[in-house]
Amino acid sequence: MGIRQIKFCDISGLEGDVETHELNIDQMHVEIDLAPGEHRKLLDLLQPYIQAGRVEASARNFATPPAKKAKGPRLTPAERDQLREWADANGIAVPANSRFKNSLIAQWRTATGSSGSEPPG
């Protein structure tokens, strides 16, 4: 059984080349999904503080963007609309931000016979 993941940039809403990043500050742990451009902006904003602060030896170099992870499968805008309509017709609640659980996508694909139209990657 495979796992499907759909990510959207929490800032711009862009779908696709998005990665989850972790921030730890003042005992807060924050995870945020960012597109490369938004991640670069965040690093640029934090750079003076990172350079002036003490970074743990085990932490990677924050001046260098992380290596890209393999892209997960995606839904097209039309597929998102179809999934939302199918879920509504079947009394299944879905989030307004279109972050569908992988299990819901699999259930929708099985029920409708949709094989997906993922772009080659």
N, CA, C and O of each residue as an XYZ file, in Angstrom:
484
protein
N       0.846     -1.177      0.000
C       0.000      0.000      0.000
C       0.884      1.230      0.000
O       1.762      1.358      0.854
N       0.679      2.111     -0.911
C       1.463      3.337     -1.006
C       0.829      4.466     -0.216
O      -0.338      4.409      0.171
N       1.619      5.475      0.005
C       1.142      6.662      0.709
C       1.177      7.818     -0.263
O       2.188      8.044     -0.929
N       0.091      8.546     -0.351
C       0.015      9.718     -1.224
C      -0.038     10.958     -0.351
O      -0.696     10.983      0.688
N       0.667     11.982     -0.795
C       0.718     13.197      0.000
C       0.550     14.399     -0.920
O       1.191     14.492     -1.966
N      -0.314     15.309     -0.517
C      -0.529     16.536     -1.273
C      -0.135     17.679     -0.360
O      -0.635     17.789      0.760
N       0.759     18.528     -0.833
C       1.197     19.652     -0.009
C       0.925     20.962     -0.729
O       1.052     21.074     -1.948
N       0.549     21.943      0.072
C       0.334     23.298     -0.404
C       1.191     24.208      0.444
O       1.342     23.982      1.644
N       1.761     25.248     -0.174
C       2.536     26.231      0.574
C       1.589     26.959      1.518
O       0.564     27.490      1.092
N       1.941     26.982      2.815
C       1.091     27.630      3.810
C       1.047     29.148      3.639
O       0.154     29.795      4.186
N       1.971     29.721      2.909
C       2.007     31.165      2.697
C       1.305     31.539      1.393
O       0.373     32.343      1.396
N       1.752     30.959      0.282
C       1.244     31.355     -1.034
C       0.087     30.492     -1.535
O      -0.649     30.905     -2.431
N      -0.078     29.297     -0.964
C      -1.124     28.395     -1.427
C      -0.740     27.581     -2.640
O      -1.549     26.797     -3.137
N       0.488     27.749     -3.133
C       0.938     27.002     -4.304
C       1.021     25.517     -3.984
O       1.360     25.125     -2.868
N       0.707     24.698     -4.984
C       0.776     23.250     -4.831
C       1.959     22.733     -5.639
O       2.315     23.304     -6.670
N       2.548     21.676     -5.176
C       3.603     21.057     -5.969
C       4.904     20.953     -5.232
O       5.025     20.189     -4.275
N       5.888     21.721     -5.672
C       7.239     21.649     -5.135
C       7.277     22.304     -3.749
O       7.837     23.388     -3.582
N       6.683     21.643     -2.775
C       6.529     22.185     -1.421
C       7.142     21.201     -0.435
O       6.960     19.990     -0.559
N       7.862     21.724      0.536
C       8.471     20.885      1.562
C       8.085     21.386      2.945
O       7.815     22.570      3.142
N       8.064     20.459      3.898
C       7.789     20.810      5.280
C       9.087     21.222      5.954
O      10.103     20.541      5.817
N       9.061     22.329      6.677
C      10.229     22.831      7.397
C       9.861     22.965      8.864
O       8.712     23.237      9.213
N      10.860     22.768      9.715
C      10.654     22.857     11.153
C      11.389     24.057     11.709
O      12.534     24.331     11.348
N      10.705     24.773     12.599
C      11.301     25.913     13.287
C      11.184     25.655     14.779
O      10.137     25.215     15.253
N      12.237     25.920     15.514
C      12.217     25.798     16.968
C      12.727     27.102     17.540
O      13.871     27.493     17.307
N      11.863     27.779     18.297
C      12.252     29.039     18.916
C      11.447     29.220     20.204
O      10.235     29.002     20.226
N      12.124     29.615     21.256
C      11.470     29.846     22.547
C      10.545     28.702     22.949
O       9.399     28.930     23.336
N      11.033     27.505     22.859
C      10.323     26.276     23.242
C       9.073     26.018     22.408
O       8.200     25.250     22.812
N       8.988     26.653     21.257
C       7.890     26.373     20.326
C       8.456     25.567     19.169
O       9.535     25.866     18.657
N       7.727     24.555     18.767
C       8.099     23.761     17.604
C       7.033     24.020     16.541
O       5.854     23.734     16.750
N       7.453     24.556     15.414
C       6.521     24.919     14.345
C       6.899     24.154     13.083
O       8.069     24.121     12.701
N       5.912     23.539     12.434
C       6.113     22.932     11.128
C       5.336     23.768     10.123
O       4.182     24.128     10.355
N       5.980     24.071      9.007
C       5.336     24.893      7.977
C       5.708     24.329      6.612
O       6.858     23.955      6.379
N       4.730     24.268      5.710
C       4.964     23.802      4.348
C       5.239     25.015      3.478
O       4.419     25.930      3.392
N       6.406     25.016      2.829
C       6.812     26.175      2.032
C       7.293     25.779      0.647
O       7.957     24.758      0.470
N       6.943     26.608     -0.334
C       7.510     26.500     -1.672
C       8.945     27.026     -1.600
O       9.265     27.781     -0.682
N       9.818     26.648     -2.541
C      11.217     27.079     -2.476
C      11.403     28.590     -2.340
O      12.287     29.028     -1.603
N      10.602     29.390     -3.026
C      10.731     30.844     -2.942
C      10.415     31.376     -1.558
O      11.098     32.271     -1.060
N       9.378     30.823     -0.933
C       9.016     31.249      0.422
C      10.063     30.789      1.435
O      10.377     31.505      2.386
N      10.597     29.589      1.220
C      11.650     29.089      2.118
C      12.882     29.978      2.027
O      13.496     30.299      3.044
N      13.241     30.372      0.824
C      14.406     31.249      0.638
C      14.179     32.590      1.344
O      15.095     33.118      1.975
N      12.958     33.146      1.241
C      12.642     34.405      1.925
C      12.803     34.257      3.436
O      13.358     35.128      4.105
N      12.305     33.130      3.961
C      12.429     32.884      5.400
C      13.895     32.806      5.812
O      14.296     33.413      6.805
N      14.695     32.061      5.049
C      16.123     31.952      5.373
C      16.819     33.309      5.295
O      17.660     33.628      6.136
N      16.469     34.105      4.289
C      17.079     35.434      4.155
C      16.729     36.318      5.349
O      17.577     37.058      5.849
N      15.471     36.239      5.807
C      15.051     37.038      6.967
C      15.761     36.596      8.251
O      16.105     37.427      9.091
N      15.975     35.307      8.396
C      16.585     34.769      9.614
C      18.109     34.804      9.605
O      18.733     34.676     10.658
N      18.714     34.975      8.440
C      20.164     34.868      8.309
C      20.948     35.728      9.310
O      21.880     35.202      9.918
N      20.637     37.009      9.522
C      21.411     37.799     10.495
C      21.339     37.213     11.906
O      22.322     37.258     12.646
N      20.188     36.666     12.280
C      20.011     36.082     13.606
C      20.758     34.755     13.722
O      21.358     34.458     14.755
N      20.715     33.970     12.662
C      21.437     32.689     12.657
C      22.938     32.937     12.756
O      23.637     32.277     13.524
N      23.422     33.888     11.977
C      24.861     34.188     11.997
C      25.305     34.738     13.349
O      26.425     34.465     13.782
N      24.451     35.508     14.025
C      24.826     36.102     15.305
C      24.645     35.117     16.463
O      25.240     35.291     17.527
N      23.835     34.098     16.256
C      23.518     33.167     17.336
C      24.468     31.989     17.380
O      25.440     31.919     16.627
N      24.172     31.076     18.266
C      24.933     29.848     18.437
C      24.089     28.706     17.881
O      23.005     28.424     18.392
N      24.579     28.061     16.850
C      23.864     26.971     16.203
C      24.453     25.652     16.698
O      25.673     25.510     16.776
N      23.600     24.695     17.030
C      24.079     23.389     17.461
C      24.941     22.769     16.382
O      24.688     22.947     15.190
N      25.958     22.041     16.803
C      26.881     21.408     15.859
C      26.177     20.401     14.959
O      26.604     20.171     13.828
N      25.098     19.798     15.458
C      24.393     18.785     14.677
C      23.453     19.387     13.639
O      22.954     18.676     12.767
N      23.209     20.694     13.728
C      22.282     21.337     12.793
C      22.964     21.547     11.452
O      24.160     21.830     11.385
N      22.182     21.405     10.381
C      22.748     21.615      9.046
C      22.983     23.102      8.806
O      22.512     23.941      9.573
N      23.702     23.422      7.755
C      24.007     24.800      7.388
C      22.739     25.451      6.837
O      22.283     25.074      5.757
N      22.159     26.417      7.549
C      20.909     27.049      7.133
C      21.087     27.996      5.962
O      20.097     28.425      5.368
N      22.317     28.335      5.614
C      22.538     29.200      4.463
C      22.355     28.426      3.168
O      22.155     29.023      2.111
N      22.421     27.104      3.242
C      22.280     26.249      2.072
C      20.894     25.630      2.082
O      20.536     24.940      3.037
N      20.108     25.862      1.040
C      18.777     25.266      1.003
C      18.880     23.746      1.045
O      19.858     23.186      0.550
N      17.897     23.071      1.621
C      17.940     21.617      1.713
C      17.799     20.961      0.352
O      17.278     21.552     -0.594
N      18.274     19.726      0.273
C      18.116     18.963     -0.968
C      16.632     18.709     -1.186
O      15.872     18.545     -0.232
N      16.230     18.678     -2.446
C      14.816     18.472     -2.754
C      14.447     17.020     -2.545
O      15.200     16.111     -2.893
N      13.268     16.818     -1.969
C      12.722     15.484     -1.791
C      11.928     15.126     -3.038
O      11.535     15.990     -3.822
N      11.706     13.836     -3.194
C      10.891     13.398     -4.323
C       9.477     13.949     -4.174
O       8.928     13.992     -3.073
N       8.902     14.365     -5.285
C       7.544     14.918     -5.258
C       6.544     13.791     -5.097
O       6.671     12.723     -5.696
N       5.559     14.058     -4.280
C       4.476     13.098     -4.114
C       3.429     13.300     -5.192
O       3.506     14.262     -5.957
N       2.461     12.414     -5.265
C       1.400     12.562     -6.256
C       0.562     13.796     -5.963
O       0.465     14.241     -4.819
N      -0.034     14.333     -6.999
C      -0.845     15.542     -6.852
C      -2.190     15.346     -7.519
O      -2.346     14.516     -8.415
N      -3.148     16.119     -7.068
C      -4.448     16.169     -7.718
C      -4.500     17.435     -8.551
O      -3.993     18.481     -8.146
N      -5.112     17.332     -9.707
C      -5.322     18.525    -10.520
C      -6.451     19.331     -9.882
O      -7.190     18.795     -9.057
N      -6.600     20.601    -10.243
C      -7.736     21.361     -9.716
C      -9.078     20.693    -10.016
O      -9.983     20.710     -9.181
N      -9.207     20.103    -11.212
C     -10.458     19.424    -11.565
C     -10.681     18.209    -10.672
O     -11.806     17.953    -10.242
N      -9.610     17.456    -10.389
C      -9.737     16.296     -9.515
C     -10.103     16.712     -8.092
O     -10.894     16.037     -7.434
N      -9.533     17.820     -7.612
C      -9.889     18.313     -6.275
C     -11.377     18.645     -6.210
O     -12.050     18.334     -5.228
N     -11.885     19.285     -7.277
C     -13.311     19.614     -7.330
C     -14.163     18.344     -7.347
O     -15.180     18.260     -6.659
N     -13.730     17.344     -8.155
C     -14.465     16.080     -8.242
C     -14.469     15.360     -6.900
O     -15.494     14.823     -6.481
N     -13.325     15.351     -6.230
C     -13.237     14.701     -4.930
C     -14.147     15.397     -3.931
O     -14.849     14.741     -3.162
N     -14.136     16.720     -3.940
C     -14.969     17.489     -3.021
C     -16.454     17.188     -3.277
O     -17.217     17.002     -2.329
N     -16.866     17.139     -4.547
C     -18.263     16.835     -4.884
C     -18.628     15.420     -4.448
O     -19.702     15.195     -3.890
N     -17.721     14.457     -4.707
C     -17.963     13.076     -4.314
C     -18.098     12.971     -2.795
O     -19.008     12.307     -2.300
N     -17.202     13.618     -2.058
C     -17.242     13.569     -0.593
C     -18.541     14.186     -0.082
O     -19.170     13.647      0.828
N     -18.941     15.315     -0.664
C     -20.179     15.981     -0.245
C     -21.383     15.073     -0.492
O     -22.275     14.966      0.350
N     -21.398     14.426     -1.649
C     -22.508     13.534     -1.985
C     -22.550     12.318     -1.068
O     -23.608     11.716     -0.887
N     -21.417     11.954     -0.493
C     -21.336     10.795      0.384
C     -21.284     11.168      1.863
O     -21.014     10.323      2.717
N     -21.546     12.446      2.158
C     -21.592     12.888      3.549
C     -20.247     12.865      4.258
O     -20.186     12.688      5.474
N     -19.172     13.045      3.503
C     -17.826     13.024      4.080
C     -17.320     14.461      4.167
O     -17.282     15.174      3.164
N     -16.938     14.874      5.349
C     -16.421     16.232      5.543
C     -14.997     16.327      4.993
O     -14.179     15.430      5.196
N     -14.720     17.417      4.301
C     -13.369     17.662      3.786
C     -12.931     19.062      4.204
O     -13.770     19.947      4.372
N     -11.628     19.270      4.372
C     -11.142     20.588      4.783
C     -11.308     21.617      3.674
O     -11.224     21.290      2.491
N     -11.540     22.848      4.065
C     -11.729     23.926      3.100
C     -10.452     24.242      2.328
O     -10.515     24.777      1.221
N      -9.279     23.912      2.909
C      -8.018     24.257      2.256
C      -7.571     23.216      1.232
O      -6.466     23.323      0.701
N      -8.389     22.223      0.945
C      -8.099     21.173     -0.041
C      -6.910     20.304      0.338
O      -6.283     19.707     -0.537
N      -6.591     20.221      1.617
C      -5.556     19.297      2.077
C      -6.244     17.990      2.430
O      -6.567     17.729      3.589
N      -6.458     17.189      1.423
C      -7.182     15.948      1.589
C      -6.265     14.872      2.168
O      -5.103     14.763      1.777
N      -6.788     14.089      3.090
C      -6.018     12.979      3.648
C      -5.779     11.958      2.552
O      -6.608     11.761      1.664
N      -4.621     11.313      2.636
C      -4.271     10.294      1.644
C      -5.312      9.181      1.608
O      -5.632      8.655      0.542
N      -5.844      8.823      2.791
C      -6.849      7.760      2.843
C      -8.130      8.172      2.110
O      -8.783      7.338      1.483
N      -8.487      9.461      2.190
C      -9.675      9.947      1.489
C      -9.453      9.912     -0.023
O     -10.343      9.523     -0.780
N      -8.271     10.316     -0.449
C      -7.958     10.277     -1.890
C      -8.034      8.846     -2.403
O      -8.600      8.588     -3.465
N      -7.456      7.908     -1.636
C      -7.485      6.502     -2.039
C      -8.918      5.985     -2.091
O      -9.281      5.252     -3.010
N      -9.734      6.366     -1.105
C     -11.137      5.961     -1.067
C     -11.879      6.511     -2.277
O     -12.663      5.798     -2.904
N     -11.634      7.790     -2.610
C     -12.282      8.414     -3.764
C     -11.854      7.731     -5.058
O     -12.685      7.437     -5.917
N     -10.545      7.478     -5.193
C     -10.046      6.820     -6.412
C     -10.669      5.428     -6.577
O     -11.047      5.043     -7.683
N     -10.774      4.679     -5.481
C     -11.357      3.341     -5.534
C     -12.838      3.413     -5.901
O     -13.319      2.650     -6.739
N     -13.542      4.327     -5.272
C     -14.993      4.441     -5.500
C     -15.326      4.919     -6.902
O     -16.323      4.493     -7.484
N     -14.498      5.802     -7.447
C     -14.812      6.397     -8.756
C     -14.013      5.797     -9.904
O     -14.285      6.082    -11.071
N     -13.029      4.968     -9.574
C     -12.192      4.403    -10.620
C     -11.192      5.404    -11.182
O     -10.604      5.166    -12.237
N     -10.995      6.518    -10.490
C     -10.047      7.530    -10.950
C      -8.638      7.045    -10.683
O      -8.294      6.699     -9.553
N      -7.825      7.021    -11.724
C      -6.442      6.562    -11.566
C      -5.502      7.721    -11.304
O      -4.332      7.509    -10.989
N      -5.988      8.929    -11.428
C      -5.129     10.105    -11.203
C      -4.492     10.547    -12.493
O      -4.297      9.761    -13.420
N      -4.167     11.837    -12.533
C      -3.522     12.395    -13.714
C      -2.284     13.160    -13.270
O      -2.114     14.342    -13.571
N      -1.428     12.451    -12.547
C      -0.233     13.093    -12.021
C       0.709     13.458    -13.149
O       0.893     12.673    -14.079
N       1.310     14.641    -13.084
C       2.285     14.988    -14.093
C       3.528     14.155    -13.920
O       3.860     13.786    -12.793
N       4.244     13.837    -15.010
C       5.476     13.079    -14.855
C       6.479     13.874    -14.037
O       6.529     15.099    -14.137
N       7.262     13.200    -13.242
C       8.171     13.938    -12.414
C       9.394     13.200    -12.175
O      10.285     13.690    -11.482
